[in-house]
Amino acid sequence: MSGRRSVLWRAAVLLRPAWLRLFAGALAAAAASGCAVALMATSAWLIARAAQHPPVLTLMVAIVSVRAFGIGRGLLRYVERLVSHDAAFAALGDVRVRVYRKLERLAPAGLPAWRRGDLLTRLVTDVDDMQDLALRGLLPIASAALVFLATLGLAVALLPSAALVLAGALAVAGIATPWLWVRASRTVEDGVAGERAERTATVVELLDASTDLLACGAADQWLSRVDDLESRVALRVLRSARLAGAGVGIAILAVAAAVWGTLVVAVPVVHQGSLAGPALAVLVLTPLALTELVQALPVAAQELQRVRGSAARVLAVLDSPDPVHEPAHVRPLAAAAAAAPHIRVTGLQVNWPGRAQAALEAIDL
């Protein structure tokens, strides 16, 4: 488990140039979701209070608030998308440049460690997946945590027993469900990146050797192999989607349980006169506004699990030792060149790493 966390942490460090903008995006996402919750709570209070036929002036603040929260929700969501995606794409470009520069240092002796198609997948698809670490993984979790705390604070202010019910439901939907999903889907998600790379590498080799395969009558065998790899990838994706769907369903059931549980604990308090009717409407309907957030948490756990596999493959490239190490201090040759403008090489020998026999030897230049 510590290795898994270290991979995600190192992947997050690679996105460090965009941390500030991603934090601003998380705040904007929390504000947008908070507007949605506030819109539900204010609307519930407004409808329940209006049913009591009070003076219209007592409703004006709530009416204006409903309009403000409705506009703010869409506006802040747009700001969140703009800021977070801009930051993620900028960080993604930086990661891709790092990988390309590493490949430049590894070429040509270090590149045979990977198949060409696999290396292409690491440079393109796996690097692209790393943007989801922030956009679909960390940002939804951070914004949901902030909104959950604010909503629990509102529930505590109105009725502490209802806040306990809501806290239990959010613990199930926001903590237990994603954790169980990660435990159940670990073997499914871990193999997606590897099998996807295997499929790409096989397709590249098939295209490169297509002439020889057709001449030898072996093309059908390779095509069957590609079909088998594609089926395995699709099966893993299908299993992952089913698990994510089950997690979302459990989260929605937890929110529904919060609604009914709030009714059970709050209705007697209303009958006792300790809680006003509009406040009951706020307590009962506010959890419904959290449905969108709790639905995103199992999906966020899925994205983190998937990104971990892709990030591990990218980090494997970045961690590869350079086959040629430049000296720390290069001796200037200007003075030597002025004194002796000719360079003589005697007995030059060239060898590939790991080979005992020299490729070229006894070369004089």
Secondary structure, DSSP 4 states (H G I P E B T S, - for coil): -HHHHHHHHHHHHHTGGGHHHHHHHHHHHHHHHHHHHHHHHHHHHHHHHHTT---GGGGHHHHHHHHHHHHHHHHHHHHHHHHHHHHHHHHHHHHHHHHHHHHHHHTTTTGGGS-HHHHHHIIIIIHHHTTHIIIIIIHHHHHHHHHHHHHHHHHHHH-HHHHHHHHHHHHIIIIIHHHHHHHHHHHHHHHHHHHHHHHHHHHHHHHHTHHHHHHHT-HHHHHHHHHHHHHHHHHHHHHHHHHHHHHHHHHHHHHHHHHHHHHHHHHHHHHHTSS-HHHHHHHHHGGGGGHHHHHHHHHHHHHHHHHHHHHHHHHHHHTSPPSS---SSPPP-HHHHHH-------SEEE--TT-SS-SEEEE--
